[in-house]
Amino acid sequence: MNRLERIRSILTENLNPAHLEVRDNSHEHAGHAGARPAGETHYEVVVIAECFRGLSKVQRHQMIYKFLAEEFKTGLHALSIDAKADEP
């Protein structure tokens, strides 16, 4: 399983999202800090989940970072996050 699949799996399992997009944008950061020739370092996540209701943007981001802590320890360098609560 590659990093994109792991991120998708971790977030699906922990957030039960109504909508989830995960994109590997590593190719756009070649030569930048944290980039690796093999990629899998820079990602973008768009997620809509009921569990975000009542949480601030910072709290939503902290939750996602917590779930992906092991990925950051193993080479994930940057994560762009768009996280919103599911509309009723």
Phi and psi in radians as a Rosetta constraint file:
Dihedral C 1 N 2 CA 2 C 2 CIRCULARHARMONIC -1.481 0.35
Dihedral N 2 CA 2 C 2 N 3 CIRCULARHARMONIC 3.046 0.35
Dihedral C 2 N 3 CA 3 C 3 CIRCULARHARMONIC -1.075 0.35
Dihedral N 3 CA 3 C 3 N 4 CIRCULARHARMONIC -0.727 0.35
Dihedral C 3 N 4 CA 4 C 4 CIRCULARHARMONIC -1.017 0.35
Dihedral N 4 CA 4 C 4 N 5 CIRCULARHARMONIC -0.793 0.35
Dihedral C 4 N 5 CA 5 C 5 CIRCULARHARMONIC -1.136 0.35
Dihedral N 5 CA 5 C 5 N 6 CIRCULARHARMONIC -0.680 0.35
Dihedral C 5 N 6 CA 6 C 6 CIRCULARHARMONIC -1.144 0.35
Dihedral N 6 CA 6 C 6 N 7 CIRCULARHARMONIC -0.775 0.35
Dihedral C 6 N 7 CA 7 C 7 CIRCULARHARMONIC -1.046 0.35
Dihedral N 7 CA 7 C 7 N 8 CIRCULARHARMONIC -0.821 0.35
Dihedral C 7 N 8 CA 8 C 8 CIRCULARHARMONIC -1.032 0.35
Dihedral N 8 CA 8 C 8 N 9 CIRCULARHARMONIC -0.788 0.35
Dihedral C 8 N 9 CA 9 C 9 CIRCULARHARMONIC -1.133 0.35
Dihedral N 9 CA 9 C 9 N 10 CIRCULARHARMONIC -0.807 0.35
Dihedral C 9 N 10 CA 10 C 10 CIRCULARHARMONIC -1.069 0.35
Dihedral N 10 CA 10 C 10 N 11 CIRCULARHARMONIC -0.820 0.35
Dihedral C 10 N 11 CA 11 C 11 CIRCULARHARMONIC -1.222 0.35
Dihedral N 11 CA 11 C 11 N 12 CIRCULARHARMONIC -0.647 0.35
Dihedral C 11 N 12 CA 12 C 12 CIRCULARHARMONIC -1.105 0.35
Dihedral N 12 CA 12 C 12 N 13 CIRCULARHARMONIC -0.807 0.35
Dihedral C 12 N 13 CA 13 C 13 CIRCULARHARMONIC -1.117 0.35
Dihedral N 13 CA 13 C 13 N 14 CIRCULARHARMONIC -0.703 0.35
Dihedral C 13 N 14 CA 14 C 14 CIRCULARHARMONIC -1.588 0.35
Dihedral N 14 CA 14 C 14 N 15 CIRCULARHARMONIC -0.444 0.35
Dihedral C 14 N 15 CA 15 C 15 CIRCULARHARMONIC -1.909 0.35
Dihedral N 15 CA 15 C 15 N 16 CIRCULARHARMONIC -0.333 0.35
Dihedral C 15 N 16 CA 16 C 16 CIRCULARHARMONIC 0.827 0.35
Dihedral N 16 CA 16 C 16 N 17 CIRCULARHARMONIC 1.008 0.35
Dihedral C 16 N 17 CA 17 C 17 CIRCULARHARMONIC -1.250 0.35
Dihedral N 17 CA 17 C 17 N 18 CIRCULARHARMONIC 2.595 0.35
Dihedral C 17 N 18 CA 18 C 18 CIRCULARHARMONIC -1.331 0.35
Dihedral N 18 CA 18 C 18 N 19 CIRCULARHARMONIC -0.474 0.35
Dihedral C 18 N 19 CA 19 C 19 CIRCULARHARMONIC -2.610 0.35
Dihedral N 19 CA 19 C 19 N 20 CIRCULARHARMONIC 2.392 0.35
Dihedral C 19 N 20 CA 20 C 20 CIRCULARHARMONIC -2.573 0.35
Dihedral N 20 CA 20 C 20 N 21 CIRCULARHARMONIC 2.233 0.35
Dihedral C 20 N 21 CA 21 C 21 CIRCULARHARMONIC -2.203 0.35
Dihedral N 21 CA 21 C 21 N 22 CIRCULARHARMONIC 2.332 0.35
Dihedral C 21 N 22 CA 22 C 22 CIRCULARHARMONIC -2.266 0.35
Dihedral N 22 CA 22 C 22 N 23 CIRCULARHARMONIC 2.171 0.35
Dihedral C 22 N 23 CA 23 C 23 CIRCULARHARMONIC -2.161 0.35
Dihedral N 23 CA 23 C 23 N 24 CIRCULARHARMONIC 2.394 0.35
Dihedral C 23 N 24 CA 24 C 24 CIRCULARHARMONIC -1.580 0.35
Dihedral N 24 CA 24 C 24 N 25 CIRCULARHARMONIC 1.911 0.35
Dihedral C 24 N 25 CA 25 C 25 CIRCULARHARMONIC -1.812 0.35
Dihedral N 25 CA 25 C 25 N 26 CIRCULARHARMONIC 0.308 0.35
Dihedral C 25 N 26 CA 26 C 26 CIRCULARHARMONIC -0.987 0.35
Dihedral N 26 CA 26 C 26 N 27 CIRCULARHARMONIC -0.655 0.35
Dihedral C 26 N 27 CA 27 C 27 CIRCULARHARMONIC -1.061 0.35
Dihedral N 27 CA 27 C 27 N 28 CIRCULARHARMONIC -0.437 0.35
Dihedral C 27 N 28 CA 28 C 28 CIRCULARHARMONIC -1.371 0.35
Dihedral N 28 CA 28 C 28 N 29 CIRCULARHARMONIC -0.149 0.35
Dihedral C 28 N 29 CA 29 C 29 CIRCULARHARMONIC -2.068 0.35
Dihedral N 29 CA 29 C 29 N 30 CIRCULARHARMONIC 0.273 0.35
Dihedral C 29 N 30 CA 30 C 30 CIRCULARHARMONIC -0.964 0.35
Dihedral N 30 CA 30 C 30 N 31 CIRCULARHARMONIC 2.274 0.35
Dihedral C 30 N 31 CA 31 C 31 CIRCULARHARMONIC 1.540 0.35
Dihedral N 31 CA 31 C 31 N 32 CIRCULARHARMONIC -0.180 0.35
Dihedral C 31 N 32 CA 32 C 32 CIRCULARHARMONIC -1.503 0.35
Dihedral N 32 CA 32 C 32 N 33 CIRCULARHARMONIC 2.928 0.35
Dihedral C 32 N 33 CA 33 C 33 CIRCULARHARMONIC -1.003 0.35
Dihedral N 33 CA 33 C 33 N 34 CIRCULARHARMONIC 2.347 0.35
Dihedral C 33 N 34 CA 34 C 34 CIRCULARHARMONIC 1.465 0.35
Dihedral N 34 CA 34 C 34 N 35 CIRCULARHARMONIC -0.208 0.35
Dihedral C 34 N 35 CA 35 C 35 CIRCULARHARMONIC -1.290 0.35
Dihedral N 35 CA 35 C 35 N 36 CIRCULARHARMONIC 2.542 0.35
Dihedral C 35 N 36 CA 36 C 36 CIRCULARHARMONIC -2.160 0.35
Dihedral N 36 CA 36 C 36 N 37 CIRCULARHARMONIC 2.598 0.35
Dihedral C 36 N 37 CA 37 C 37 CIRCULARHARMONIC -0.984 0.35
Dihedral N 37 CA 37 C 37 N 38 CIRCULARHARMONIC -0.592 0.35
Dihedral C 37 N 38 CA 38 C 38 CIRCULARHARMONIC -1.390 0.35
Dihedral N 38 CA 38 C 38 N 39 CIRCULARHARMONIC -0.135 0.35
Dihedral C 38 N 39 CA 39 C 39 CIRCULARHARMONIC 1.414 0.35
Dihedral N 39 CA 39 C 39 N 40 CIRCULARHARMONIC -2.650 0.35
Dihedral C 39 N 40 CA 40 C 40 CIRCULARHARMONIC 1.023 0.35
Dihedral N 40 CA 40 C 40 N 41 CIRCULARHARMONIC 0.681 0.35
Dihedral C 40 N 41 CA 41 C 41 CIRCULARHARMONIC -2.094 0.35
Dihedral N 41 CA 41 C 41 N 42 CIRCULARHARMONIC -0.490 0.35
Dihedral C 41 N 42 CA 42 C 42 CIRCULARHARMONIC -2.188 0.35
Dihedral N 42 CA 42 C 42 N 43 CIRCULARHARMONIC 2.133 0.35
Dihedral C 42 N 43 CA 43 C 43 CIRCULARHARMONIC -2.306 0.35
Dihedral N 43 CA 43 C 43 N 44 CIRCULARHARMONIC 2.786 0.35
Dihedral C 43 N 44 CA 44 C 44 CIRCULARHARMONIC -2.190 0.35
Dihedral N 44 CA 44 C 44 N 45 CIRCULARHARMONIC 2.334 0.35
Dihedral C 44 N 45 CA 45 C 45 CIRCULARHARMONIC -2.186 0.35
Dihedral N 45 CA 45 C 45 N 46 CIRCULARHARMONIC 2.278 0.35
Dihedral C 45 N 46 CA 46 C 46 CIRCULARHARMONIC -2.100 0.35
Dihedral N 46 CA 46 C 46 N 47 CIRCULARHARMONIC 2.101 0.35
Dihedral C 46 N 47 CA 47 C 47 CIRCULARHARMONIC -2.459 0.35
Dihedral N 47 CA 47 C 47 N 48 CIRCULARHARMONIC 2.388 0.35
Dihedral C 47 N 48 CA 48 C 48 CIRCULARHARMONIC -2.125 0.35
Dihedral N 48 CA 48 C 48 N 49 CIRCULARHARMONIC 2.142 0.35
Dihedral C 48 N 49 CA 49 C 49 CIRCULARHARMONIC -2.586 0.35
Dihedral N 49 CA 49 C 49 N 50 CIRCULARHARMONIC 2.477 0.35
Dihedral C 49 N 50 CA 50 C 50 CIRCULARHARMONIC -1.050 0.35
Dihedral N 50 CA 50 C 50 N 51 CIRCULARHARMONIC -0.583 0.35
Dihedral C 50 N 51 CA 51 C 51 CIRCULARHARMONIC -1.135 0.35
Dihedral N 51 CA 51 C 51 N 52 CIRCULARHARMONIC -0.199 0.35
Dihedral C 51 N 52 CA 52 C 52 CIRCULARHARMONIC -1.486 0.35
Dihedral N 52 CA 52 C 52 N 53 CIRCULARHARMONIC -0.171 0.35
Dihedral C 52 N 53 CA 53 C 53 CIRCULARHARMONIC -1.007 0.35
Dihedral N 53 CA 53 C 53 N 54 CIRCULARHARMONIC 2.266 0.35
Dihedral C 53 N 54 CA 54 C 54 CIRCULARHARMONIC 1.458 0.35
Dihedral N 54 CA 54 C 54 N 55 CIRCULARHARMONIC -0.072 0.35
Dihedral C 54 N 55 CA 55 C 55 CIRCULARHARMONIC -1.666 0.35
Dihedral N 55 CA 55 C 55 N 56 CIRCULARHARMONIC 2.548 0.35
Dihedral C 55 N 56 CA 56 C 56 CIRCULARHARMONIC -1.282 0.35
Dihedral N 56 CA 56 C 56 N 57 CIRCULARHARMONIC 2.919 0.35
Dihedral C 56 N 57 CA 57 C 57 CIRCULARHARMONIC -1.003 0.35
Dihedral N 57 CA 57 C 57 N 58 CIRCULARHARMONIC -0.749 0.35
Dihedral C 57 N 58 CA 58 C 58 CIRCULARHARMONIC -1.086 0.35
Dihedral N 58 CA 58 C 58 N 59 CIRCULARHARMONIC -0.768 0.35
Dihedral C 58 N 59 CA 59 C 59 CIRCULARHARMONIC -1.117 0.35
Dihedral N 59 CA 59 C 59 N 60 CIRCULARHARMONIC -0.693 0.35
Dihedral C 59 N 60 CA 60 C 60 CIRCULARHARMONIC -1.102 0.35
Dihedral N 60 CA 60 C 60 N 61 CIRCULARHARMONIC -0.777 0.35
Dihedral C 60 N 61 CA 61 C 61 CIRCULARHARMONIC -1.136 0.35
Dihedral N 61 CA 61 C 61 N 62 CIRCULARHARMONIC -0.735 0.35
Dihedral C 61 N 62 CA 62 C 62 CIRCULARHARMONIC -1.050 0.35
Dihedral N 62 CA 62 C 62 N 63 CIRCULARHARMONIC -0.690 0.35
Dihedral C 62 N 63 CA 63 C 63 CIRCULARHARMONIC -1.069 0.35
Dihedral N 63 CA 63 C 63 N 64 CIRCULARHARMONIC -0.802 0.35
Dihedral C 63 N 64 CA 64 C 64 CIRCULARHARMONIC -1.150 0.35
Dihedral N 64 CA 64 C 64 N 65 CIRCULARHARMONIC -0.765 0.35
Dihedral C 64 N 65 CA 65 C 65 CIRCULARHARMONIC -1.040 0.35
Dihedral N 65 CA 65 C 65 N 66 CIRCULARHARMONIC -0.688 0.35
Dihedral C 65 N 66 CA 66 C 66 CIRCULARHARMONIC -1.065 0.35
Dihedral N 66 CA 66 C 66 N 67 CIRCULARHARMONIC -0.828 0.35
Dihedral C 66 N 67 CA 67 C 67 CIRCULARHARMONIC -1.120 0.35
Dihedral N 67 CA 67 C 67 N 68 CIRCULARHARMONIC -0.534 0.35
Dihedral C 67 N 68 CA 68 C 68 CIRCULARHARMONIC -1.775 0.35
Dihedral N 68 CA 68 C 68 N 69 CIRCULARHARMONIC 0.282 0.35
Dihedral C 68 N 69 CA 69 C 69 CIRCULARHARMONIC -0.945 0.35
Dihedral N 69 CA 69 C 69 N 70 CIRCULARHARMONIC -0.753 0.35
Dihedral C 69 N 70 CA 70 C 70 CIRCULARHARMONIC -1.145 0.35
Dihedral N 70 CA 70 C 70 N 71 CIRCULARHARMONIC -0.592 0.35
Dihedral C 70 N 71 CA 71 C 71 CIRCULARHARMONIC -1.141 0.35
Dihedral N 71 CA 71 C 71 N 72 CIRCULARHARMONIC -0.694 0.35
Dihedral C 71 N 72 CA 72 C 72 CIRCULARHARMONIC -1.143 0.35
Dihedral N 72 CA 72 C 72 N 73 CIRCULARHARMONIC -0.595 0.35
Dihedral C 72 N 73 CA 73 C 73 CIRCULARHARMONIC -1.212 0.35
Dihedral N 73 CA 73 C 73 N 74 CIRCULARHARMONIC -0.381 0.35
Dihedral C 73 N 74 CA 74 C 74 CIRCULARHARMONIC -1.978 0.35
Dihedral N 74 CA 74 C 74 N 75 CIRCULARHARMONIC 0.381 0.35
Dihedral C 74 N 75 CA 75 C 75 CIRCULARHARMONIC 2.155 0.35
Dihedral N 75 CA 75 C 75 N 76 CIRCULARHARMONIC -0.224 0.35
Dihedral C 75 N 76 CA 76 C 76 CIRCULARHARMONIC -1.153 0.35
Dihedral N 76 CA 76 C 76 N 77 CIRCULARHARMONIC 2.154 0.35
Dihedral C 76 N 77 CA 77 C 77 CIRCULARHARMONIC -1.802 0.35
Dihedral N 77 CA 77 C 77 N 78 CIRCULARHARMONIC -0.711 0.35
Dihedral C 77 N 78 CA 78 C 78 CIRCULARHARMONIC -2.482 0.35
Dihedral N 78 CA 78 C 78 N 79 CIRCULARHARMONIC 2.489 0.35
Dihedral C 78 N 79 CA 79 C 79 CIRCULARHARMONIC -2.417 0.35
Dihedral N 79 CA 79 C 79 N 80 CIRCULARHARMONIC 2.066 0.35
Dihedral C 79 N 80 CA 80 C 80 CIRCULARHARMONIC -1.598 0.35
Dihedral N 80 CA 80 C 80 N 81 CIRCULARHARMONIC 2.233 0.35
Dihedral C 80 N 81 CA 81 C 81 CIRCULARHARMONIC -2.160 0.35
Dihedral N 81 CA 81 C 81 N 82 CIRCULARHARMONIC 2.298 0.35
Dihedral C 81 N 82 CA 82 C 82 CIRCULARHARMONIC -2.161 0.35
Dihedral N 82 CA 82 C 82 N 83 CIRCULARHARMONIC 1.771 0.35
Dihedral C 82 N 83 CA 83 C 83 CIRCULARHARMONIC -2.142 0.35
Dihedral N 83 CA 83 C 83 N 84 CIRCULARHARMONIC 2.199 0.35
Dihedral C 83 N 84 CA 84 C 84 CIRCULARHARMONIC -2.360 0.35
Dihedral N 84 CA 84 C 84 N 85 CIRCULARHARMONIC 2.762 0.35
Dihedral C 84 N 85 CA 85 C 85 CIRCULARHARMONIC -1.358 0.35
Dihedral N 85 CA 85 C 85 N 86 CIRCULARHARMONIC 2.561 0.35
Dihedral C 85 N 86 CA 86 C 86 CIRCULARHARMONIC -1.156 0.35
Dihedral N 86 CA 86 C 86 N 87 CIRCULARHARMONIC 2.334 0.35
Dihedral C 86 N 87 CA 87 C 87 CIRCULARHARMONIC -1.310 0.35
Dihedral N 87 CA 87 C 87 N 88 CIRCULARHARMONIC 2.462 0.35
